[in-house]
Amino acid sequence: MDQIMTTNFENWSLKVDEDNIHWLTLDRSDSNVNSLNESVLREFDQILNSLSQNNQVKALIIRSGKKTGFIVGADIAQFKTIVSAEEATNLIRKGQEIFNKLERLQFPTIAMIEGFCLGGGLELALACRFRIAEDSSKTRLGLPEVKLGIHPGWGGTVRLPNLIGALAAMDLILSGRNVTAKSAKKMGLVHEAVPLRLLEKAARSYALNPPANLKKNYLHEMTNLEFVRPVLGRLFQYQLNKKVSPKHYPSPFAVVENWVENGVKIPQAMDKEAESIGKMLVTDTSRNLVRVFFLQEQLKSQGKGVDFKPKHVHVIGAGVMGGDIAGWCAVRGFKVTLQDQAPKLIGNAIKRSYELATKQLKEKHLIQEVMDRLLPDPTGLGIKSADIIIEAITEKLQAKQELFAMLEQEAKPDAILATNTSTIPLEEINQVLQNPERLIGIHFFNPVPKMPLVEIVKGKDTDKSIIEKAIVFVRKIDKLPLPVKSSPGFLVNRILLPYMLEAVALLEEGIQGPIIDKAAVDFGMPMGPVELADTVGLDICLAALEKLSDTTGVKVPTKLKEYVARGELGRKTGKGFYQYKKGKVVKPKITSKDTIAPDITDRLVLRLLNEAVACLREGIVDNADLLDTGCIFGFGFPPFRGGPITYARKQGGELLLKQLQELESRYGDRFAADEGWNSEVA
Ligand code: NAI
């Protein structure tokens, strides 16, 4: 491109080439990603004003100056300062006006998209006449706003259904999922998906020879007709209701309602969109989800600046956990050696890893690279050269001690020695070590590929630099590291346990499983505790309980022992608390007569909250934010409630303490309030 003139703004730069094509590049000065904040939009508005009065402009191409992608969306940090729905709506309207201005420009406008094009970024692109995207695995387009408890507000809920029809548009908006450039092309969201080397050329060609009449898709248009909308609206609502409750997540329901009422008519539909998102932005749901977003970012940002570049992971134990840990690390780019005393189990684990790689990476050569990196190592040749060694053998103290005593001798002196134990205190395992400060816990959750959180277990002796390195490693395999104190059950299992035990107590009283599960799901848990126990495996639950009963005195329920003795272990054996057909749960139907006594929800939730308070008081994690984040990403505590401590504080300590006292008087001292309530929840 021969450039003849460049004007630089704080966040944007505008280059004019010999054909009078205007190349407008966004490169936010104060951030390494492009998000849309007040100053970016103000400048954009000024640029559009000046361009609209310039009749020399041949075309406008909007592009990003960042390696991280086009535009990731609105700047979420700005949401925090909004105090009222009216203020939010007014702010949104300003953004809408700017995008409308872009849409009204008389010359061709083209969004040239590389990498992330999300939320407000996609809405900006939708206000352009053409969209050209790079066809690569990095390019993702979507409107993820519902994940923050809001919905698109800069015309996305209007322009997208207008462009690609209501069916495809609602699929994207209501789920918040994103799509590749190829899929976007297929659904008509972008006009071209081309490799990077052709991207500029394609944008240029649209600028110089814009296609005159783009073919209309009548089927898409039909979906937005007035008499079709109520019918489709009911379908969308029905599908939404199967996944979420409008009480917990009102925003996708609002999108459907607005669209049924106003369709894609401008300006009514845009007006309604602004008014509706204004209300959503100040709901507790949205406030909590935005907070959780930042907490997650906080966990992700740990380990920055620590100089540790591990390349080789050695995993010992190729069972349920070790096998999956090895596969996950190989998929994430590590060289992995996998050891087990039973070679057959290494074979099984490698087969599972192949399936994981296929699912995650899809392309043959990438899958092959993973399999080349994952080496069966029955005799432990990898121990000598590994940067990090993860032990995931059977949960037996003596076996683990023997193994670590050997590892300390054989491994590189600076290799990280980590255990995946769920229940054995690090201070017991490390007794056999000459340098007990070398041992750390890296506690994964089952199933490894699905669970985002990993507890970094700090023993009393664990060296600080080892904790930092373990955090770096966990970030490198794309998991969320949560530093926790070594103490029975650590954080996640400890808080989950009383809640699960209460579910078993309810079962023992004769309350039906589906009723207990419904109470938890209505509260917002992703799965009820009875089904969760079956999914984890009743034998695993029993083993963990028995181990913990040694250290914490917790009573193991007879009912659980009976199921395990009969070999009814849950989902994996086809029978546990529930029956399973082809891996799917078959629950006894509950009728409308089977009402859920509020007592059930209170009993489940209060035991969980009480344990959370105890963990905070004992300093299992450093603060309430970490506790909340751990529970949300560790076992799915409803994110819209902000985590156990946020939820307890919102409800009020006094009220919850009173409820605990009532439950204690009826059910005994398992409901005795922890002494931390006054200090931690006030
Ligand atoms: P598993 O029984 O499926 O696998 C253990 C493997 O270790 C077996 O393949 C066995 O052959 C091998 N093994 C035993 N002793 C060995 C030795 N000395 N040298 C080499 N290989 C040896 O057990 P699972 O469930 O994978 O658990 C492993 C560890 O992970 C335990 O410490 C457990 O507490 C922990 N964990 C388990 C979770 C679960 O849900 N299963 C969740 C989180 C942690």
Boltz pocket constraint, residues with backbone or C-beta under 6 A from the ligand:
constraints:
  - pocket:
      binder: B
      contacts: [[A, 316], [A, 317], [A, 318], [A, 319], [A, 320], [A, 321], [A, 322], [A, 339], [A, 340], [A, 341], [A, 342], [A, 345], [A, 391], [A, 392], [A, 393], [A, 394], [A, 395], [A, 399], [A, 403], [A, 420], [A, 421], [A, 422], [A, 423], [A, 443], [A, 444], [A, 445], [A, 446], [A, 536], [A, 540]]
      max_distance: 6.0
